[in-house]
Structure formats: C-alpha cells, structure tokens
Amino acid sequence: MFQPGQAFSEEKIDVKINPPIYLNGKELDKRQRNPIYDIAVDSEGRLYVPEFYANRVTILGGNGNIQRQIRGIHSPHGVALDPTGNL
C-alpha cells in the first residue's frame, strides 16, 4: 500500500480507457453503460448495485440473476445496508 511521503517509481502502466463491456457475448453501446461507484453485499450474498444513469438500484442474487430493481432513485452514487440488512 502506498504511504504518504513514500517515493514510488514511474512505470509505464497499460490502462484501457473505457474498455468494452459485454453482456451475453454482445458488446454494449456506451449509452447502455452505467458507471458503478459502489456496491453492497448482504448476508445472503445478494449484490446491491446503484445504477447512476438508470436511476435505480439493482439487486442481484448470488447466481448473478436480477432479483429486484428499485426505481425512482435520482442518480444513485452509493449504497449501504444497515446491520439488519435494510437498504
């Protein structure tokens, strides 16, 4: 881990800007992508994913299938669960 004040070497880092994203073997158009700023995982292994441009939070089961979508949330950046699992 980098510590404040620590020297670091300048290496060439190969970074792809906006790499393609695939869904079921088909590349998504950039308009279909939502930036993901945060995720949360509950005790059952479900993922809570805020989708910024879609104005929703998608809940994925442990198998990756969509279990539920909570719509009408304006541009969600983050998501959190309380100790009892409430969103």
N, CA, C and O atoms as CSV, one atom per row, in Angstrom:
chain,resi,resn,atom,element,x,y,z
A,1,MET,N,N,0.844,-1.173,0.000
A,1,MET,CA,C,0.000,0.000,0.000
A,1,MET,C,C,0.887,1.232,0.000
A,1,MET,O,O,1.898,1.280,0.701
A,2,PHE,N,N,0.510,2.210,-0.775
A,2,PHE,CA,C,1.257,3.457,-0.848
A,2,PHE,C,C,1.017,4.285,0.410
A,2,PHE,O,O,-0.121,4.471,0.840
A,3,GLN,N,N,2.085,4.766,0.977
A,3,GLN,CA,C,2.008,5.592,2.180
A,3,GLN,C,C,2.339,7.046,1.829
A,3,GLN,O,O,3.177,7.287,0.960
A,4,PRO,N,N,1.700,8.017,2.487
A,4,PRO,CA,C,2.023,9.427,2.224
A,4,PRO,C,C,3.517,9.681,2.418
A,4,PRO,O,O,4.116,9.235,3.396
A,5,GLY,N,N,4.099,10.402,1.473
A,5,GLY,CA,C,5.517,10.733,1.551
A,5,GLY,C,C,6.432,9.652,1.002
A,5,GLY,O,O,7.640,9.864,0.898
A,6,GLN,N,N,5.886,8.512,0.652
A,6,GLN,CA,C,6.679,7.403,0.136
A,6,GLN,C,C,7.008,7.649,-1.332
A,6,GLN,O,O,6.152,8.070,-2.111
A,7,ALA,N,N,8.260,7.382,-1.699
A,7,ALA,CA,C,8.666,7.523,-3.093
A,7,ALA,C,C,8.116,6.346,-3.888
A,7,ALA,O,O,7.943,5.253,-3.347
A,8,PHE,N,N,7.848,6.563,-5.143
A,8,PHE,CA,C,7.404,5.462,-5.990
A,8,PHE,C,C,8.062,5.601,-7.345
A,8,PHE,O,O,8.418,6.700,-7.769
A,9,SER,N,N,8.222,4.471,-8.020
A,9,SER,CA,C,8.857,4.500,-9.335
A,9,SER,C,C,7.799,4.807,-10.386
A,9,SER,O,O,6.635,4.425,-10.258
A,10,GLU,N,N,8.231,5.499,-11.416
A,10,GLU,CA,C,7.321,5.807,-12.511
A,10,GLU,C,C,7.449,4.696,-13.543
A,10,GLU,O,O,8.458,4.590,-14.240
A,11,GLU,N,N,6.431,3.888,-13.628
A,11,GLU,CA,C,6.412,2.796,-14.588
A,11,GLU,C,C,5.347,3.075,-15.623
A,11,GLU,O,O,4.354,3.756,-15.366
A,12,LYS,N,N,5.585,2.525,-16.807
A,12,LYS,CA,C,4.554,2.641,-17.824
A,12,LYS,C,C,3.449,1.659,-17.456
A,12,LYS,O,O,3.692,0.462,-17.302
A,13,ILE,N,N,2.259,2.168,-17.321
A,13,ILE,CA,C,1.119,1.338,-16.971
A,13,ILE,C,C,0.167,1.324,-18.156
A,13,ILE,O,O,-0.283,2.372,-18.620
A,14,ASP,N,N,-0.138,0.116,-18.643
A,14,ASP,CA,C,-1.052,-0.023,-19.771
A,14,ASP,C,C,-2.475,-0.033,-19.244
A,14,ASP,O,O,-2.915,-1.016,-18.646
A,15,VAL,N,N,-3.189,1.053,-19.463
A,15,VAL,CA,C,-4.558,1.183,-18.972
A,15,VAL,C,C,-5.471,1.408,-20.170
A,15,VAL,O,O,-5.222,2.286,-20.997
A,16,LYS,N,N,-6.514,0.619,-20.254
A,16,LYS,CA,C,-7.500,0.837,-21.308
A,16,LYS,C,C,-8.555,1.793,-20.769
A,16,LYS,O,O,-9.163,1.546,-19.728
A,17,ILE,N,N,-8.759,2.865,-21.480
A,17,ILE,CA,C,-9.791,3.821,-21.098
A,17,ILE,C,C,-11.104,3.348,-21.720
A,17,ILE,O,O,-11.185,3.109,-22.925
A,18,ASN,N,N,-12.115,3.220,-20.889
A,18,ASN,CA,C,-13.427,2.750,-21.333
A,18,ASN,C,C,-13.333,1.442,-22.111
A,18,ASN,O,O,-13.715,1.397,-23.281
A,19,PRO,N,N,-12.830,0.371,-21.482
A,19,PRO,CA,C,-12.765,-0.910,-22.191
A,19,PRO,C,C,-14.170,-1.376,-22.537
A,19,PRO,O,O,-15.134,-0.988,-21.877
A,20,PRO,N,N,-14.295,-2.211,-23.573
A,20,PRO,CA,C,-15.637,-2.679,-23.943
A,20,PRO,C,C,-16.256,-3.515,-22.833
A,20,PRO,O,O,-15.556,-4.202,-22.089
A,21,ILE,N,N,-17.567,-3.446,-22.734
A,21,ILE,CA,C,-18.322,-4.229,-21.763
A,21,ILE,C,C,-19.256,-5.135,-22.560
A,21,ILE,O,O,-19.928,-4.691,-23.491
A,22,TYR,N,N,-19.286,-6.406,-22.182
A,22,TYR,CA,C,-20.092,-7.384,-22.905
A,22,TYR,C,C,-21.219,-7.919,-22.035
A,22,TYR,O,O,-21.054,-8.087,-20.827
A,23,LEU,N,N,-22.354,-8.182,-22.648
A,23,LEU,CA,C,-23.492,-8.810,-21.984
A,23,LEU,C,C,-23.997,-9.884,-22.929
A,23,LEU,O,O,-24.396,-9.596,-24.057
A,24,ASN,N,N,-23.977,-11.120,-22.464
A,24,ASN,CA,C,-24.379,-12.267,-23.287
A,24,ASN,C,C,-23.633,-12.304,-24.622
A,24,ASN,O,O,-24.218,-12.598,-25.664
A,25,GLY,N,N,-22.340,-12.004,-24.573
A,25,GLY,CA,C,-21.495,-12.086,-25.758
A,25,GLY,C,C,-21.593,-10.911,-26.710
A,25,GLY,O,O,-20.908,-10.903,-27.733
A,26,LYS,N,N,-22.414,-9.922,-26.413
A,26,LYS,CA,C,-22.587,-8.766,-27.291
A,26,LYS,C,C,-22.054,-7.516,-26.596
A,26,LYS,O,O,-22.372,-7.255,-25.436
A,27,GLU,N,N,-21.244,-6.753,-27.315
A,27,GLU,CA,C,-20.686,-5.533,-26.725
A,27,GLU,C,C,-21.788,-4.489,-26.548
A,27,GLU,O,O,-22.576,-4.228,-27.457
A,28,LEU,N,N,-21.821,-3.897,-25.341
A,28,LEU,CA,C,-22.804,-2.856,-25.069
A,28,LEU,C,C,-22.353,-1.534,-25.671
A,28,LEU,O,O,-21.169,-1.199,-25.647
A,29,ASP,N,N,-23.298,-0.797,-26.204
A,29,ASP,CA,C,-23.064,0.553,-26.672
A,29,ASP,C,C,-22.757,1.416,-25.451
A,29,ASP,O,O,-23.271,1.140,-24.367
A,30,LYS,N,N,-21.946,2.434,-25.596
A,30,LYS,CA,C,-21.592,3.296,-24.458
A,30,LYS,C,C,-22.821,3.900,-23.795
A,30,LYS,O,O,-22.798,4.178,-22.596
A,31,ARG,N,N,-23.892,4.107,-24.551
A,31,ARG,CA,C,-25.113,4.674,-23.968
A,31,ARG,C,C,-25.807,3.684,-23.044
A,31,ARG,O,O,-26.637,4.084,-22.228
A,32,GLN,N,N,-25.484,2.398,-23.158
A,32,GLN,CA,C,-26.120,1.377,-22.328
A,32,GLN,C,C,-25.367,1.147,-21.027
A,32,GLN,O,O,-25.829,0.382,-20.181
A,33,ARG,N,N,-24.239,1.780,-20.851
A,33,ARG,CA,C,-23.411,1.562,-19.667
A,33,ARG,C,C,-23.767,2.533,-18.556
A,33,ARG,O,O,-24.064,3.701,-18.805
A,34,ASN,N,N,-23.734,2.048,-17.358
A,34,ASN,CA,C,-23.941,2.877,-16.182
A,34,ASN,C,C,-22.662,2.847,-15.357
A,34,ASN,O,O,-22.145,1.767,-15.073
A,35,PRO,N,N,-22.140,4.004,-14.966
A,35,PRO,CA,C,-20.978,3.951,-14.073
A,35,PRO,C,C,-21.406,3.374,-12.730
A,35,PRO,O,O,-22.466,3.721,-12.209
A,36,ILE,N,N,-20.590,2.505,-12.179
A,36,ILE,CA,C,-20.870,1.908,-10.878
A,36,ILE,C,C,-19.859,2.474,-9.895
A,36,ILE,O,O,-18.658,2.232,-10.014
A,37,TYR,N,N,-20.354,3.226,-8.925
A,37,TYR,CA,C,-19.497,3.876,-7.943
A,37,TYR,C,C,-19.355,3.078,-6.663
A,37,TYR,O,O,-18.424,3.304,-5.891
A,38,ASP,N,N,-20.276,2.140,-6.427
A,38,ASP,CA,C,-20.298,1.446,-5.144
A,38,ASP,C,C,-21.134,0.188,-5.286
A,38,ASP,O,O,-21.978,0.109,-6.178
A,39,ILE,N,N,-20.918,-0.794,-4.426
A,39,ILE,CA,C,-21.811,-1.946,-4.304
A,39,ILE,C,C,-21.906,-2.307,-2.832
A,39,ILE,O,O,-21.053,-1.926,-2.030
A,40,ALA,N,N,-22.940,-3.037,-2.489
A,40,ALA,CA,C,-23.065,-3.570,-1.133
A,40,ALA,C,C,-23.444,-5.042,-1.277
A,40,ALA,O,O,-24.063,-5.437,-2.264
A,41,VAL,N,N,-23.071,-5.842,-0.294
A,41,VAL,CA,C,-23.386,-7.264,-0.279
A,41,VAL,C,C,-24.062,-7.573,1.047
A,41,VAL,O,O,-23.557,-7.201,2.106
A,42,ASP,N,N,-25.220,-8.264,0.990
A,42,ASP,CA,C,-25.894,-8.614,2.232
A,42,ASP,C,C,-25.456,-9.993,2.719
A,42,ASP,O,O,-24.638,-10.652,2.077
A,43,SER,N,N,-25.995,-10.423,3.844
A,43,SER,CA,C,-25.587,-11.686,4.458
A,43,SER,C,C,-25.983,-12.899,3.627
A,43,SER,O,O,-25.451,-13.988,3.839
A,44,GLU,N,N,-26.914,-12.730,2.680
A,44,GLU,CA,C,-27.335,-13.818,1.796
A,44,GLU,C,C,-26.510,-13.858,0.510
A,44,GLU,O,O,-26.723,-14.728,-0.334
A,45,GLY,N,N,-25.565,-12.918,0.355
A,45,GLY,CA,C,-24.725,-12.878,-0.837
A,45,GLY,C,C,-25.314,-12.102,-1.992
A,45,GLY,O,O,-24.783,-12.152,-3.101
A,46,ARG,N,N,-26.407,-11.379,-1.756
A,46,ARG,CA,C,-27.001,-10.555,-2.809
A,46,ARG,C,C,-26.175,-9.280,-2.984
A,46,ARG,O,O,-25.695,-8.699,-2.010
A,47,LEU,N,N,-26.020,-8.857,-4.231
A,47,LEU,CA,C,-25.312,-7.611,-4.547
A,47,LEU,C,C,-26.324,-6.509,-4.784
A,47,LEU,O,O,-27.318,-6.711,-5.482
A,48,TYR,N,N,-26.077,-5.345,-4.209
A,48,TYR,CA,C,-26.895,-4.156,-4.405
A,48,TYR,C,C,-26.055,-3.187,-5.228
A,48,TYR,O,O,-25.026,-2.695,-4.765
A,49,VAL,N,N,-26.504,-2.917,-6.452
A,49,VAL,CA,C,-25.718,-2.120,-7.392
A,49,VAL,C,C,-26.482,-0.856,-7.764
A,49,VAL,O,O,-27.519,-0.942,-8.421
A,50,PRO,N,N,-25.989,0.329,-7.356
A,50,PRO,CA,C,-26.646,1.569,-7.777
A,50,PRO,C,C,-26.274,1.870,-9.232
A,50,PRO,O,O,-25.097,1.850,-9.594
A,51,GLU,N,N,-27.276,2.147,-10.052
A,51,GLU,CA,C,-27.037,2.459,-11.462
A,51,GLU,C,C,-27.356,3.934,-11.688
A,51,GLU,O,O,-28.517,4.341,-11.731
A,52,PHE,N,N,-26.305,4.711,-11.828
A,52,PHE,CA,C,-26.379,6.171,-11.863
A,52,PHE,C,C,-27.342,6.690,-12.920
A,52,PHE,O,O,-28.280,7.414,-12.585
A,53,TYR,N,N,-27.139,6.342,-14.183
A,53,TYR,CA,C,-27.966,6.902,-15.258
A,53,TYR,C,C,-29.343,6.259,-15.350
A,53,TYR,O,O,-30.271,6.865,-15.887
A,54,ALA,N,N,-29.489,5.051,-14.841
A,54,ALA,CA,C,-30.779,4.369,-14.904
A,54,ALA,C,C,-31.684,4.767,-13.732
A,54,ALA,O,O,-32.855,4.389,-13.699
A,55,ASN,N,N,-31.147,5.526,-12.775
A,55,ASN,CA,C,-31.916,5.993,-11.610
A,55,ASN,C,C,-32.573,4.827,-10.861
A,55,ASN,O,O,-33.768,4.851,-10.564
A,56,ARG,N,N,-31.762,3.814,-10.568
A,56,ARG,CA,C,-32.283,2.644,-9.870
A,56,ARG,C,C,-31.155,1.934,-9.122
A,56,ARG,O,O,-29.972,2.195,-9.344
A,57,VAL,N,N,-31.557,1.028,-8.231
A,57,VAL,CA,C,-30.634,0.112,-7.576
A,57,VAL,C,C,-31.074,-1.288,-7.984
A,57,VAL,O,O,-32.230,-1.664,-7.789
A,58,THR,N,N,-30.158,-2.051,-8.545
A,58,THR,CA,C,-30.455,-3.415,-8.968
A,58,THR,C,C,-29.917,-4.378,-7.923
A,58,THR,O,O,-28.787,-4.239,-7.453
A,59,ILE,N,N,-30.738,-5.353,-7.567
A,59,ILE,CA,C,-30.338,-6.371,-6.598
A,59,ILE,C,C,-30.133,-7.674,-7.360
A,59,ILE,O,O,-31.051,-8.192,-7.995
A,60,LEU,N,N,-28.909,-8.192,-7.284
A,60,LEU,CA,C,-28.546,-9.425,-7.972
A,60,LEU,C,C,-28.412,-10.547,-6.958
A,60,LEU,O,O,-27.824,-10.365,-5.892
A,61,GLY,N,N,-28.957,-11.699,-7.293
A,61,GLY,CA,C,-28.810,-12.865,-6.429
A,61,GLY,C,C,-27.404,-13.421,-6.515
A,61,GLY,O,O,-26.613,-12.993,-7.354
A,62,GLY,N,N,-27.092,-14.366,-5.657
A,62,GLY,CA,C,-25.771,-14.986,-5.653
A,62,GLY,C,C,-25.416,-15.652,-6.971
A,62,GLY,O,O,-24.239,-15.855,-7.268
A,63,ASN,N,N,-26.425,-15.993,-7.764
A,63,ASN,CA,C,-26.188,-16.609,-9.069
A,63,ASN,C,C,-26.019,-15.577,-10.178
A,63,ASN,O,O,-25.786,-15.944,-11.329
A,64,GLY,N,N,-26.134,-14.292,-9.849
A,64,GLY,CA,C,-25.971,-13.217,-10.824
A,64,GLY,C,C,-27.253,-12.771,-11.498
A,64,GLY,O,O,-27.245,-11.808,-12.265
A,65,ASN,N,N,-28.349,-13.451,-11.227
A,65,ASN,CA,C,-29.629,-13.059,-11.825
A,65,ASN,C,C,-30.243,-11.879,-11.082
A,65,ASN,O,O,-30.097,-11.745,-9.867
A,66,ILE,N,N,-30.935,-11.026,-11.839
A,66,ILE,CA,C,-31.611,-9.884,-11.227
A,66,ILE,C,C,-32.777,-10.391,-10.394
A,66,ILE,O,O,-33.644,-11.106,-10.896
A,67,GLN,N,N,-32.795,-10.018,-9.121
A,67,GLN,CA,C,-33.897,-10.385,-8.239
A,67,GLN,C,C,-34.925,-9.267,-8.125
A,67,GLN,O,O,-36.124,-9.515,-7.994
A,68,ARG,N,N,-34.432,-8.030,-8.176
A,68,ARG,CA,C,-35.327,-6.889,-7.985
A,68,ARG,C,C,-34.636,-5.627,-8.464
A,68,ARG,O,O,-33.407,-5.550,-8.469
A,69,GLN,N,N,-35.418,-4.639,-8.865
A,69,GLN,CA,C,-34.893,-3.320,-9.190
A,69,GLN,C,C,-35.729,-2.284,-8.455
A,69,GLN,O,O,-36.958,-2.287,-8.531
A,70,ILE,N,N,-35.051,-1.412,-7.753
A,70,ILE,CA,C,-35.715,-0.325,-7.040
A,70,ILE,C,C,-35.528,0.923,-7.897
A,70,ILE,O,O,-34.417,1.433,-8.041
A,71,ARG,N,N,-36.621,1.399,-8.456
A,71,ARG,CA,C,-36.563,2.521,-9.406
A,71,ARG,C,C,-36.955,3.830,-8.728
A,71,ARG,O,O,-37.487,3.840,-7.618
A,72,GLY,N,N,-36.678,4.940,-9.426
A,72,GLY,CA,C,-37.087,6.241,-8.939
A,72,GLY,C,C,-36.105,6.875,-7.972
A,72,GLY,O,O,-36.442,7.839,-7.285
A,73,ILE,N,N,-34.902,6.346,-7.914
A,73,ILE,CA,C,-33.854,6.925,-7.065
A,73,ILE,C,C,-32.997,7.791,-7.976
A,73,ILE,O,O,-32.374,7.277,-8.905
A,74,HIS,N,N,-32.955,9.085,-7.728
A,74,HIS,CA,C,-32.263,10.005,-8.622
A,74,HIS,C,C,-30.748,9.840,-8.557
A,74,HIS,O,O,-30.136,10.125,-7.527
A,75,SER,N,N,-30.144,9.385,-9.645
A,75,SER,CA,C,-28.689,9.285,-9.835
A,75,SER,C,C,-27.954,8.725,-8.611
A,75,SER,O,O,-27.120,9.420,-8.031
A,76,PRO,N,N,-28.249,7.483,-8.210
A,76,PRO,CA,C,-27.588,6.946,-7.015
A,76,PRO,C,C,-26.091,6.751,-7.226
A,76,PRO,O,O,-25.664,6.161,-8.219
A,77,HIS,N,N,-25.311,7.248,-6.291
A,77,HIS,CA,C,-23.853,7.080,-6.332
A,77,HIS,C,C,-23.395,5.940,-5.436
A,77,HIS,O,O,-22.438,5.236,-5.756
A,78,GLY,N,N,-24.075,5.761,-4.321
A,78,GLY,CA,C,-23.641,4.772,-3.345
A,78,GLY,C,C,-24.815,4.006,-2.787
A,78,GLY,O,O,-25.977,4.352,-2.998
A,79,VAL,N,N,-24.479,2.964,-2.076
A,79,VAL,CA,C,-25.499,2.131,-1.468
A,79,VAL,C,C,-24.905,1.551,-0.187
A,79,VAL,O,O,-23.712,1.254,-0.117
A,80,ALA,N,N,-25.758,1.396,0.821
A,80,ALA,CA,C,-25.292,0.840,2.098
A,80,ALA,C,C,-26.429,0.061,2.741
A,80,ALA,O,O,-27.605,0.344,2.513
A,81,LEU,N,N,-26.061,-0.911,3.539
A,81,LEU,CA,C,-27.026,-1.702,4.281
A,81,LEU,C,C,-26.755,-1.507,5.765
A,81,LEU,O,O,-25.603,-1.435,6.193
A,82,ASP,N,N,-27.832,-1.422,6.547
A,82,ASP,CA,C,-27.633,-1.325,7.989
A,82,ASP,C,C,-27.399,-2.737,8.565
A,82,ASP,O,O,-27.504,-3.715,7.825
A,83,PRO,N,N,-27.090,-2.862,9.854
A,83,PRO,CA,C,-26.794,-4.178,10.429
A,83,PRO,C,C,-27.920,-5.210,10.277
A,83,PRO,O,O,-27.665,-6.414,10.323
A,84,THR,N,N,-29.153,-4.749,10.097
A,84,THR,CA,C,-30.257,-5.702,9.930
A,84,THR,C,C,-30.556,-5.990,8.457
A,84,THR,O,O,-31.476,-6.751,8.154
A,85,GLY,N,N,-29.786,-5.389,7.533
A,85,GLY,CA,C,-29.942,-5.657,6.112
A,85,GLY,C,C,-30.853,-4.716,5.371
A,85,GLY,O,O,-31.178,-4.965,4.210
A,86,ASN,N,N,-31.279,-3.630,6.010
A,86,ASN,CA,C,-32.112,-2.630,5.321
A,86,ASN,C,C,-31.250,-1.759,4.430
A,86,ASN,O,O,-30.143,-1.369,4.802
A,87,LEU,N,N,-31.776,-1.452,3.227
A,87,LEU,CA,C,-31.070,-0.621,2.254
A,87,LEU,C,C,-31.142,0.836,2.678
A,87,LEU,O,O,-30.606,1.706,1.991
